[in-house]
Amino acid sequence: MEIQPFLADIERRAKAGEVDAALATCAGVVLGLYRVRDGKRGELLEYAPDFPNEMACGAVTALRKTLSTLKGQFDPGLTAATLPSALRDAASEWSAKLESCWRRPV
């Protein structure tokens, strides 16, 4: 599962001032990973069940880190300690983990 191009796209869009597009792309990545979270028997995800959740966290972290470098150039509501609803709604079962990644981008 190749996720790096999507992370790069999230960062590119945010840096270009297309914050809504970056957020939408991130939400799409999170939703896509959420949908494949239950790997079928014999699939790779059967052996790495935390992979989708960890990669979703990586997407959220990438967005948050990029936005934090753009101080004052975007909606200040996105810098709040609360995960944007678009991301929370994309993967409700993962909201606590995603919230943690949003608050403390590494």
N, C-alpha and C positions, 0 to 999 in steps of 0.2 A: 504494500500500500504506500504509494508515493504522496506524501503530504507537503514536502518542502516547497514545491511550486505555489501551493496555496498560501503558505505562510509568507512567502516572498511577495505574493500579490496583495495580501493584507497590508504588509508594511509599505509597499509601493503606493497603494491607494491612499493610505493615511498620510504619508509624507507629501503626496500631491494635493492634500487638502480635501480629498474625497472621503471624509470620515464616515459618512452614511454608507458609502459603498464598501469601505473597509469593514464596518460593523456587519453589514449584510453578508459579505463574503465569509467573515468569521462565523456568523450564525449558521451559514450554509455548511461550513466544514464541521461545526459541532453537531448539527442535525444529521449529516451524513454518517459521521462516526457513531452517533447514538443509534442510528438505525441498524448498523452492522455489529452492534455490541454483543449480540448473542450468536457467536460463531456456530455454524452447523458442524456436526460430527465430521471429523477428518479435515477440517479447514484449519488454517494457520491460527485463527483466533481461538480455537479450542485450546491451543498451547500457550497463548499469550492473552488471556481474557482481559487484562487491564490495559492493553494497548489502545483501544479506542478512547477510553477515558483519559489516559495520559496524553495522547495526541490532541484531544480536545482542549485539555488544559494548556498544552503548548501553543495552540492557536490563540486562546484567550490571553495568554502571557505575551505573545508576540504583539497582539493588538495593543494591550495596555502599555507595554514598554515603548512602543513606537509613539503612542499618544503622549506619553509622559515627556518625550523629547521635544514635543511641539508646543510647549507651554504657551497658553493664551491664543492659540491659532484654531481652536475648535470649541465645541460646546463644553463648557465647564462641567456640565452634569456627568460627562463621561469620565471625569477624573475622580468622581466621588468614590467612597468606599463601597458602594453598592454595584453589583454586577448589572449591566444593562439588561432590561427585561427581554430584549430580543434573544440574548444568549441564554438567559434563564429559561425562557419558554421553549427553546430549541431542544433542551435536554433536562426536563424537570427532575429526573432521578439523580442527575449529577450536579444539581444546582449548588449544593454545599461545597463540593470540591472545586467547581468553577469559580464560585465566590471567593474561595481561599486563593486561587490562582490570580484572580483579578486584584485582590487587595495587596498581595505580596508578589509582584512580578520578580522573577529571579533573573 
